[in-house]
Amino acid sequence: MKWRVILEPDLETGDWAVWCPELPGCVSAGETKQEALENIREAIELYLEPEPIELSTGAIACEVTIE
């Protein structure tokens, strides 16, 4: 799956900030563009990783696919 990311230079440090507009709060950074892109890939994977949930009696957990 492809995600749009925005790279922005930090004029004070020379580093790169990167964020994903479709995933609120999913941000990262790196000293180079390449490092920032590698870091945001990991951040997106962690953002999308499901957290364990406790179900009440009778509840059913299912998955759906979005293309």
Number of C-alpha atoms within 10 A of each C-alpha: 3 4 10 9 17 13 17 14 16 12 8 6 8 11 17 21 20 21 22 19 13 10 14 9 11 18 20 21 21 19 14 14 17 11 15 21 21 14 16 24 17 11 18 17 11 12 15 10 9 8 8 6 7 8 9 7 6 5 8 7 7 5 5 5 4 4 4
